[in-house]
Every structure is written in structure tokens, then in C-alpha cells.
Amino acid sequence: MFINSIAAAWEYKPEELQDEFFDSDIVVFGGTALVPMIHDNLTSLLKKAKSKGCATIVNTVFDFRNEKANPSKKWPLGESDESYRYIDLLIADQEEAIRLSGEKDALSAIRFFQHKGVSSLIITNGSKNISIWSDGRYFNPAELKEMPVSQKFWMTR
């Protein structure tokens, strides 16, 4: 589901994600910072998904609400940093990764997510290389490495 009305997104509650939502092999939470009550309760929602045997993917988006409220503080993801231990694949751009981790650079942010228990991650950086890593729980183990963004895409623009 994609909610594109800010009024609807602002009012959407975790209780509206009925049990059928979690009757799935994969549960994806994308852009939750645009749906504040889902975002603020993400730890509980991820924990519920894992208790039902779901693989979990979180794809972040710039958190304007927390950036405005606390521009110099780490952005929260759910009720606590415990959220990260329930994420099988975290996808974020570099700026989001840095702000979510509270770290000063991408490598430190990646180490933060690894330490907090994220199983695999992809960190994008615009037209620059992406960083990937996996501990092997859901994907083949992969040491932290960079991979190029398709040059074909950038040459056609």
C-alpha cells in the first residue's frame, strides 16, 4: 500500500494493520517517516512480523518531522534502537543512514547498524557507488563492499 495523502498518512494507526498484514513471507515498511504513527511504533510492528516468521525489509525516507523537531539529534526509528535487530534488510540513502545512526559518516553508520543487529543492508549515495553488506542470515554472506550504480542510467539523462 502507498499512502500519498498527507492527511491520511498522518492519521494512519498501527491498529489498522490487521493480522492479515502479517500473514506473509515478507513484510516491507517503506517510507514510514511519512506515516508518523507507523514510524513511531515500528519496533513493535517489526517484532510482530518476526514473531509470525516474516522476513522484514525497511526502506527509509528523509524524516522531515524529526529533522525539524531536533535538527542536531539522531533520528528515531520506532520506539527504540531495538528496531534494528528485527530488520532483515535495511535500505537507506547515505544521509538517512547517518541521521538514523547519529554517526558522522557512512562507514560509522554502517557499523552502527551491524552492531544493532541488522542482517543485511544497502546504502545508496545518489549517482555514487552503493554500499552493501550481509551477515548471511537471509542472503549470502557479503563483506562490506561498494558496487557501482549503472552508468547506463546516468548517461541517458
Backbone as JSON Lines, residues from 0, in Angstrom:
{"i":0,"aa":"M","n":[0.84,-1.17,0.0],"ca":[0.0,0.0,0.0],"c":[0.89,1.24,0.0]}
{"i":1,"aa":"F","n":[0.48,2.24,-0.72],"ca":[1.19,3.51,-0.71],"c":[0.18,4.6,-0.39]}
{"i":2,"aa":"I","n":[0.42,5.34,0.67],"ca":[-0.48,6.43,1.05],"c":[0.15,7.72,0.56]}
{"i":3,"aa":"N","n":[-0.56,8.45,-0.29],"ca":[0.02,9.67,-0.81],"c":[-0.71,10.92,-0.36]}
{"i":4,"aa":"S","n":[-1.68,10.78,0.53],"ca":[-2.35,11.94,1.11],"c":[-1.77,12.17,2.49]}
{"i":5,"aa":"I","n":[-1.17,13.33,2.71],"ca":[-0.54,13.6,4.0],"c":[-1.56,13.52,5.13]}
{"i":6,"aa":"A","n":[-2.79,13.92,4.87],"ca":[-3.82,13.84,5.91],"c":[-4.09,12.39,6.29]}
{"i":7,"aa":"A","n":[-4.19,11.51,5.31],"ca":[-4.41,10.08,5.59],"c":[-3.19,9.48,6.26]}
{"i":8,"aa":"A","n":[-2.02,9.83,5.77],"ca":[-0.79,9.27,6.33],"c":[-0.63,9.69,7.8]}
{"i":9,"aa":"W","n":[-0.98,10.92,8.11],"ca":[-0.83,11.43,9.46],"c":[-1.73,10.7,10.45]}
{"i":10,"aa":"E","n":[-2.87,10.23,9.97],"ca":[-3.86,9.59,10.83],"c":[-3.79,8.06,10.84]}
{"i":11,"aa":"Y","n":[-2.97,7.46,9.99],"ca":[-2.94,6.0,9.87],"c":[-2.28,5.39,11.11]}
{"i":12,"aa":"K","n":[-2.99,4.47,11.77],"ca":[-2.55,3.91,13.04],"c":[-2.08,2.47,12.89]}
{"i":13,"aa":"P","n":[-1.17,2.03,13.76],"ca":[-0.71,0.64,13.72],"c":[-1.84,-0.38,13.83]}
{"i":14,"aa":"E","n":[-2.89,-0.05,14.57],"ca":[-4.01,-0.97,14.73],"c":[-4.71,-1.26,13.4]}
{"i":15,"aa":"E","n":[-4.53,-0.39,12.44],"ca":[-5.15,-0.59,11.14],"c":[-4.41,-1.65,10.3]}
{"i":16,"aa":"L","n":[-3.22,-2.03,10.75],"ca":[-2.5,-3.14,10.12],"c":[-2.99,-4.41,10.8]}
{"i":17,"aa":"Q","n":[-4.03,-4.98,10.25],"ca":[-4.65,-6.16,10.86],"c":[-3.74,-7.38,10.74]}
{"i":18,"aa":"D","n":[-4.1,-8.44,11.44],"ca":[-3.28,-9.65,11.46],"c":[-2.99,-10.17,10.06]}
{"i":19,"aa":"E","n":[-3.9,-10.0,9.12],"ca":[-3.68,-10.47,7.76],"c":[-2.47,-9.81,7.1]}
{"i":20,"aa":"F","n":[-2.15,-8.62,7.53],"ca":[-0.98,-7.91,7.01],"c":[0.29,-8.72,7.28]}
{"i":21,"aa":"F","n":[0.3,-9.42,8.41],"ca":[1.48,-10.17,8.83],"c":[1.44,-11.63,8.4]}
{"i":22,"aa":"D","n":[0.4,-12.03,7.68],"ca":[0.31,-13.38,7.12],"c":[1.01,-13.39,5.77]}
{"i":23,"aa":"S","n":[2.31,-13.25,5.8],"ca":[3.09,-13.07,4.59],"c":[4.49,-13.61,4.8]}
{"i":24,"aa":"D","n":[5.17,-13.91,3.72],"ca":[6.57,-14.31,3.82],"c":[7.47,-13.11,4.07]}
{"i":25,"aa":"I","n":[7.11,-11.97,3.49],"ca":[7.91,-10.75,3.59],"c":[7.0,-9.59,3.98]}
{"i":26,"aa":"V","n":[7.44,-8.82,4.95],"ca":[6.73,-7.59,5.32],"c":[7.68,-6.44,5.05]}
{"i":27,"aa":"V","n":[7.19,-5.46,4.31],"ca":[8.01,-4.3,3.93],"c":[7.41,-3.05,4.56]}
{"i":28,"aa":"F","n":[8.24,-2.29,5.24],"ca":[7.86,-0.98,5.74],"c":[8.72,0.03,4.99]}
{"i":29,"aa":"G","n":[8.08,0.78,4.11],"ca":[8.8,1.75,3.29],"c":[8.34,3.16,3.57]}
{"i":30,"aa":"G","n":[9.27,4.05,3.75],"ca":[8.94,5.47,3.93],"c":[8.09,5.75,5.14]}
{"i":31,"aa":"T","n":[8.32,5.01,6.23],"ca":[7.45,5.17,7.39],"c":[7.54,6.55,8.04]}
{"i":32,"aa":"A","n":[8.61,7.28,7.8],"ca":[8.71,8.63,8.36],"c":[7.6,9.53,7.82]}
{"i":33,"aa":"L","n":[6.97,9.12,6.73],"ca":[5.85,9.87,6.16],"c":[4.51,9.44,6.78]}
{"i":34,"aa":"V","n":[4.55,8.39,7.61],"ca":[3.35,7.88,8.27],"c":[3.71,7.81,9.77]}
{"i":35,"aa":"P","n":[3.6,8.94,10.47],"ca":[4.18,9.08,11.8],"c":[3.81,8.0,12.83]}
{"i":36,"aa":"M","n":[2.55,7.61,12.91],"ca":[2.18,6.64,13.94],"c":[2.74,5.24,13.63]}
{"i":37,"aa":"I","n":[2.88,4.92,12.36],"ca":[3.53,3.66,11.99],"c":[5.02,3.76,12.33]}
{"i":38,"aa":"H","n":[5.62,4.88,11.95],"ca":[7.05,5.1,12.2],"c":[7.37,5.02,13.7]}
{"i":39,"aa":"D","n":[6.56,5.68,14.51],"ca":[6.82,5.74,15.94],"c":[6.62,4.39,16.64]}
{"i":40,"aa":"N","n":[5.89,3.49,16.0],"ca":[5.61,2.16,16.57],"c":[6.29,1.05,15.79]}
{"i":41,"aa":"L","n":[7.31,1.39,15.04],"ca":[7.94,0.41,14.14],"c":[8.6,-0.75,14.89]}
{"i":42,"aa":"T","n":[9.14,-0.51,16.06],"ca":[9.76,-1.61,16.81],"c":[8.73,-2.7,17.07]}
{"i":43,"aa":"S","n":[7.58,-2.33,17.57],"ca":[6.52,-3.3,17.86],"c":[6.03,-3.99,16.6]}
{"i":44,"aa":"L","n":[5.89,-3.25,15.52],"ca":[5.42,-3.84,14.27],"c":[6.43,-4.81,13.68]}
{"i":45,"aa":"L","n":[7.7,-4.46,13.74],"ca":[8.75,-5.37,13.25],"c":[8.81,-6.63,14.12]}
{"i":46,"aa":"K","n":[8.69,-6.45,15.43],"ca":[8.72,-7.58,16.35],"c":[7.55,-8.53,16.04]}
{"i":47,"aa":"K","n":[6.38,-7.97,15.77],"ca":[5.21,-8.79,15.43],"c":[5.46,-9.56,14.13]}
{"i":48,"aa":"A","n":[6.01,-8.87,13.14],"ca":[6.31,-9.53,11.86],"c":[7.26,-10.7,12.07]}
{"i":49,"aa":"K","n":[8.31,-10.49,12.86],"ca":[9.28,-11.56,13.1],"c":[8.64,-12.71,13.88]}
{"i":50,"aa":"S","n":[7.72,-12.41,14.81],"ca":[7.07,-13.46,15.59],"c":[6.18,-14.33,14.7]}
{"i":51,"aa":"K","n":[5.75,-13.78,13.55],"ca":[4.94,-14.52,12.6],"c":[5.79,-15.2,11.53]}
{"i":52,"aa":"G","n":[7.12,-15.09,11.66],"ca":[8.03,-15.75,10.73],"c":[8.29,-14.99,9.45]}
{"i":53,"aa":"C","n":[7.97,-13.72,9.41],"ca":[8.16,-12.9,8.21],"c":[9.6,-12.41,8.1]}
{"i":54,"aa":"A","n":[10.1,-12.33,6.88],"ca":[11.31,-11.57,6.61],"c":[10.9,-10.11,6.59]}
{"i":55,"aa":"T","n":[11.76,-9.23,7.07],"ca":[11.39,-7.82,7.16],"c":[12.35,-6.94,6.37]}
{"i":56,"aa":"I","n":[11.76,-5.99,5.67],"ca":[12.53,-5.02,4.9],"c":[12.07,-3.63,5.34]}
{"i":57,"aa":"V","n":[13.02,-2.78,5.62],"ca":[12.72,-1.37,5.93],"c":[13.48,-0.53,4.93]}
{"i":58,"aa":"N","n":[12.73,0.3,4.21],"ca":[13.28,1.22,3.22],"c":[12.98,2.63,3.73]}
{"i":59,"aa":"T","n":[14.0,3.37,4.1],"ca":[13.8,4.65,4.77],"c":[13.52,5.79,3.78]}
{"i":60,"aa":"V","n":[13.1,6.88,4.36],"ca":[12.87,8.12,3.63],"c":[13.3,9.25,4.57]}
{"i":61,"aa":"F","n":[13.63,10.4,4.01],"ca":[14.06,11.53,4.83],"c":[12.99,11.85,5.87]}
{"i":62,"aa":"D","n":[13.39,11.95,7.12],"ca":[12.47,12.15,8.24],"c":[12.34,13.64,8.55]}
{"i":63,"aa":"F","n":[11.5,14.32,7.79],"ca":[11.33,15.77,7.94],"c":[10.81,16.13,9.32]}
{"i":64,"aa":"R","n":[9.93,15.32,9.87],"ca":[9.33,15.61,11.18],"c":[10.39,15.63,12.27]}
{"i":65,"aa":"N","n":[11.22,14.59,12.35],"ca":[12.25,14.56,13.39],"c":[13.39,15.52,13.1]}
{"i":66,"aa":"E","n":[13.68,15.75,11.83],"ca":[14.71,16.73,11.49],"c":[14.3,18.13,11.94]}
{"i":67,"aa":"K","n":[13.02,18.46,11.75],"ca":[12.53,19.78,12.16],"c":[12.5,19.9,13.68]}
{"i":68,"aa":"A","n":[12.06,18.84,14.36],"ca":[11.95,18.88,15.82],"c":[13.31,18.89,16.5]}
{"i":69,"aa":"N","n":[14.26,18.14,15.98],"ca":[15.58,18.01,16.61],"c":[16.66,17.93,15.54]}
{"i":70,"aa":"P","n":[16.99,19.05,14.9],"ca":[17.91,19.01,13.76],"c":[19.32,18.52,14.08]}
{"i":71,"aa":"S","n":[19.73,18.52,15.32],"ca":[21.08,18.07,15.63],"c":[21.1,16.72,16.34]}
{"i":72,"aa":"K","n":[19.93,16.08,16.48],"ca":[19.87,14.8,17.18],"c":[19.64,13.64,16.21]}
{"i":73,"aa":"K","n":[19.99,12.46,16.67],"ca":[19.77,11.22,15.94],"c":[18.27,11.01,15.73]}
{"i":74,"aa":"W","n":[17.92,10.58,14.52],"ca":[16.51,10.3,14.25],"c":[16.13,8.96,14.87]}
{"i":75,"aa":"P","n":[14.95,8.89,15.48],"ca":[14.48,7.6,15.98],"c":[13.88,6.76,14.85]}
{"i":76,"aa":"L","n":[13.93,5.45,15.03],"ca":[13.25,4.52,14.12],"c":[12.46,3.58,15.02]}
{"i":77,"aa":"G","n":[11.19,3.87,15.19],"ca":[10.38,3.1,16.11],"c":[10.57,3.58,17.54]}
{"i":78,"aa":"E","n":[10.18,2.7,18.47],"ca":[10.23,3.06,19.87],"c":[11.65,3.15,20.41]}
{"i":79,"aa":"S","n":[12.59,2.41,19.8],"ca":[13.96,2.4,20.27],"c":[14.87,1.81,19.2]}
{"i":80,"aa":"D","n":[16.16,1.8,19.5],"ca":[17.13,1.18,18.59],"c":[16.94,-0.33,18.5]}
{"i":81,"aa":"E","n":[16.1,-0.9,19.35],"ca":[15.79,-2.32,19.26],"c":[15.19,-2.66,17.9]}
{"i":82,"aa":"S","n":[14.59,-1.67,17.23],"ca":[14.02,-1.89,15.89],"c":[15.0,-2.58,14.96]}
{"i":83,"aa":"Y","n":[16.27,-2.19,15.03],"ca":[17.26,-2.67,14.07],"c":[17.48,-4.18,14.14]}
{"i":84,"aa":"R","n":[17.32,-4.77,15.31],"ca":[17.54,-6.21,15.43],"c":[16.45,-7.03,14.75]}
{"i":85,"aa":"Y","n":[15.34,-6.39,14.39],"ca":[14.24,-7.06,13.71],"c":[14.21,-6.78,12.21]}
{"i":86,"aa":"I","n":[15.25,-6.13,11.7],"ca":[15.31,-5.77,10.28],"c":[16.23,-6.74,9.55]}
{"i":87,"aa":"D","n":[15.67,-7.44,8.57],"ca":[16.48,-8.36,7.76],"c":[17.19,-7.64,6.63]}
{"i":88,"aa":"L","n":[16.57,-6.63,6.05],"ca":[17.2,-5.81,5.02],"c":[16.83,-4.36,5.25]}
{"i":89,"aa":"L","n":[17.84,-3.55,5.49],"ca":[17.67,-2.11,5.64],"c":[18.19,-1.45,4.38]}
{"i":90,"aa":"I","n":[17.35,-0.61,3.77],"ca":[17.74,0.14,2.58],"c":[17.59,1.62,2.93]}
{"i":91,"aa":"A","n":[18.67,2.36,2.83],"ca":[18.65,3.79,3.16],"c":[19.63,4.52,2.27]}
{"i":92,"aa":"D","n":[19.4,5.8,2.07],"ca":[20.44,6.56,1.39],"c":[21.44,7.02,2.45]}
{"i":93,"aa":"Q","n":[22.57,7.48,2.01],"ca":[23.67,7.79,2.93],"c":[23.27,8.81,3.99]}
{"i":94,"aa":"E","n":[22.6,9.86,3.58],"ca":[22.21,10.9,4.54],"c":[21.24,10.34,5.59]}
{"i":95,"aa":"E","n":[20.27,9.54,5.15],"ca":[19.34,8.92,6.09],"c":[20.07,7.99,7.05]}
{"i":96,"aa":"A","n":[21.0,7.2,6.54],"ca":[21.76,6.27,7.37],"c":[22.54,7.02,8.45]}
{"i":97,"aa":"I","n":[23.15,8.11,8.07],"ca":[23.93,8.91,9.02],"c":[23.01,9.5,10.09]}
{"i":98,"aa":"R","n":[21.87,10.03,9.67],"ca":[20.94,10.66,10.63],"c":[20.28,9.62,11.54]}
{"i":99,"aa":"L","n":[19.93,8.46,10.99],"ca":[19.32,7.41,11.81],"c":[20.3,6.83,12.83]}
{"i":100,"aa":"S","n":[21.55,6.75,12.47],"ca":[22.56,6.18,13.36],"c":[23.11,7.2,14.34]}
{"i":101,"aa":"G","n":[23.02,8.47,13.99],"ca":[23.62,9.51,14.81],"c":[25.12,9.6,14.63]}
{"i":102,"aa":"E","n":[25.64,8.91,13.63],"ca":[27.08,8.91,13.37],"c":[27.46,10.06,12.44]}
{"i":103,"aa":"K","n":[28.76,10.23,12.23],"ca":[29.27,11.36,11.43],"c":[29.55,11.02,9.98]}
{"i":104,"aa":"D","n":[29.66,9.7,9.66],"ca":[29.98,9.32,8.29],"c":[29.33,7.98,7.98]}
{"i":105,"aa":"A","n":[29.34,7.63,6.71],"ca":[28.64,6.43,6.24],"c":[29.22,5.15,6.84]}
{"i":106,"aa":"L","n":[30.52,5.03,6.9],"ca":[31.13,3.81,7.44],"c":[30.75,3.61,8.9]}
{"i":107,"aa":"S","n":[30.78,4.67,9.68],"ca":[30.38,4.58,11.09],"c":[28.9,4.23,11.21]}
{"i":108,"aa":"A","n":[28.07,4.77,10.32],"ca":[26.65,4.44,10.32],"c":[26.44,2.95,10.03]}
{"i":109,"aa":"I","n":[27.16,2.44,9.06],"ca":[27.06,1.02,8.71],"c":[27.46,0.17,9.91]}
{"i":110,"aa":"R","n":[28.54,0.51,10.58],"ca":[28.98,-0.23,11.77],"c":[27.91,-0.18,12.87]}
{"i":111,"aa":"F","n":[27.26,0.96,13.02],"ca":[26.17,1.1,13.98],"c":[25.07,0.08,13.68]}
{"i":112,"aa":"F","n":[24.63,0.02,12.42],"ca":[23.55,-0.9,12.06],"c":[23.98,-2.35,12.25]}
{"i":113,"aa":"Q","n":[25.2,-2.67,11.92],"ca":[25.7,-4.03,12.14],"c":[25.67,-4.37,13.62]}
{"i":114,"aa":"H","n":[26.16,-3.46,14.45],"ca":[26.21,-3.66,15.9],"c":[24.8,-3.81,16.48]}
{"i":115,"aa":"K","n":[23.84,-3.1,15.92],"ca":[22.46,-3.14,16.44],"c":[21.68,-4.36,15.95]}
{"i":116,"aa":"G","n":[22.25,-5.14,15.0],"ca":[21.62,-6.39,14.63],"c":[20.94,-6.46,13.28]}
{"i":117,"aa":"V","n":[21.06,-5.42,12.45],"ca":[20.52,-5.51,11.09],"c":[21.22,-6.66,10.38]}
{"i":118,"aa":"S","n":[20.44,-7.49,9.67],"ca":[21.01,-8.67,9.0],"c":[21.73,-8.32,7.7]}
{"i":119,"aa":"S","n":[21.14,-7.44,6.91],"ca":[21.72,-7.04,5.62],"c":[21.38,-5.58,5.37]}
{"i":120,"aa":"L","n":[22.22,-4.92,4.6],"ca":[21.91,-3.52,4.3],"c":[22.41,-3.11,2.93]}
{"i":121,"aa":"I","n":[21.72,-2.11,2.43],"ca":[22.1,-1.42,1.2],"c":[22.04,0.07,1.51]}
{"i":122,"aa":"I","n":[23.16,0.75,1.3],"ca":[23.21,2.2,1.49],"c":[23.5,2.82,0.13]}
{"i":123,"aa":"T","n":[22.56,3.64,-0.34],"ca":[22.74,4.3,-1.63],"c":[23.39,5.67,-1.4]}
{"i":124,"aa":"N","n":[23.88,6.23,-2.5],"ca":[24.55,7.53,-2.41],"c":[24.42,8.27,-3.74]}
{"i":125,"aa":"G","n":[23.18,8.47,-4.17],"ca":[22.95,9.17,-5.43],"c":[23.58,8.42,-6.59]}
{"i":126,"aa":"S","n":[24.35,9.13,-7.4],"ca":[25.0,8.51,-8.56],"c":[26.31,7.81,-8.21]}
{"i":127,"aa":"K","n":[26.71,7.9,-6.94],"ca":[27.95,7.27,-6.49],"c":[27.69,5.8,-6.11]}
{"i":128,"aa":"N","n":[28.74,5.07,-5.86],"ca":[28.63,3.65,-5.52],"c":[27.7,3.42,-4.33]}
{"i":129,"aa":"I","n":[27.04,2.24,-4.34],"ca":[26.25,1.83,-3.2],"c":[27.13,0.94,-2.32]}
{"i":130,"aa":"S","n":[26.8,0.9,-1.04],"ca":[27.48,0.01,-0.11],"c":[26.52,-1.12,0.24]}
{"i":131,"aa":"I","n":[27.05,-2.34,0.28],"ca":[26.22,-3.49,0.66],"c":[26.97,-4.32,1.7]}
{"i":132,"aa":"W","n":[26.19,-5.06,2.49],"ca":[26.74,-5.96,3.49],"c":[25.64,-6.93,3.91]}
{"i":133,"aa":"S","n":[26.02,-8.15,4.21],"ca":[25.08,-9.14,4.73],"c":[25.8,-10.09,5.67]}
{"i":134,"aa":"D","n":[25.14,-10.41,6.79],"ca":[25.72,-11.37,7.73],"c":[25.39,-12.81,7.35]}
{"i":135,"aa":"G","n":[24.59,-12.99,6.3],"ca":[24.3,-14.33,5.8],"c":[23.03,-14.96,6.31]}
{"i":136,"aa":"R","n":[22.26,-14.28,7.15],"ca":[21.02,-14.87,7.64],"c":[19.98,-15.04,6.55]}
{"i":137,"aa":"Y","n":[19.84,-14.06,5.64],"ca":[18.83,-14.14,4.58],"c":[19.42,-14.15,3.18]}
{"i":138,"aa":"F","n":[20.57,-13.58,3.04],"ca":[21.26,-13.53,1.76],"c":[22.62,-14.17,1.95]}
{"i":139,"aa":"N","n":[23.3,-14.45,0.87],"ca":[24.66,-14.95,1.01],"c":[25.48,-13.95,1.83]}
{"i":140,"aa":"P","n":[26.36,-14.45,2.67],"ca":[27.21,-13.52,3.42],"c":[27.99,-12.64,2.46]}
{"i":141,"aa":"A","n":[28.09,-11.38,2.79],"ca":[28.85,-10.45,1.95],"c":[29.58,-9.47,2.86]}
{"i":142,"aa":"E","n":[30.89,-9.46,2.75],"ca":[31.67,-8.45,3.45],"c":[31.24,-7.08,2.94]}
{"i":143,"aa":"L","n":[31.44,-6.07,3.75],"ca":[31.1,-4.72,3.34],"c":[31.87,-4.38,2.07]}
{"i":144,"aa":"K","n":[31.14,-3.99,1.04],"ca":[31.8,-3.59,-0.21],"c":[30.95,-2.57,-0.94]}
{"i":145,"aa":"E","n":[31.57,-1.92,-1.88],"ca":[30.87,-0.96,-2.73],"c":[30.6,-1.59,-4.08]}
{"i":146,"aa":"M","n":[29.48,-1.19,-4.66],"ca":[29.12,-1.64,-6.0],"c":[28.72,-0.4,-6.81]}
{"i":147,"aa":"P","n":[29.05,-0.39,-8.08],"ca":[28.73,0.79,-8.89],"c":[27.25,0.89,-9.22]}
{"i":148,"aa":"V","n":[26.81,2.12,-9.39],"ca":[25.48,2.4,-9.91],"c":[25.59,2.3,-11.43]}
{"i":149,"aa":"S","n":[24.57,1.8,-12.07],"ca":[24.6,1.63,-13.51],"c":[24.91,2.95,-14.22]}
{"i":150,"aa":"Q","n":[25.99,2.97,-14.98],"ca":[26.37,4.16,-15.72],"c":[25.41,4.4,-16.88]}
{"i":151,"aa":"K","n":[24.77,3.35,-17.36],"ca":[23.81,3.49,-18.45],"c":[22.69,4.44,-18.06]}
{"i":152,"aa":"F","n":[22.22,4.32,-16.84],"ca":[21.16,5.2,-16.36],"c":[21.6,6.64,-16.41]}
{"i":153,"aa":"W","n":[22.79,6.94,-15.91],"ca":[23.25,8.33,-15.83],"c":[23.61,8.9,-17.19]}
{"i":154,"aa":"M","n":[24.0,8.03,-18.14],"ca":[24.36,8.51,-19.46],"c":[23.12,8.86,-20.28]}
{"i":155,"aa":"T","n":[21.96,8.32,-19.94],"ca":[20.74,8.6,-20.71],"c":[19.98,9.8,-20.19]}
{"i":156,"aa":"R","n":[20.44,10.4,-19.15],"ca":[19.68,11.51,-18.55],"c":[20.03,12.82,-19.17]}
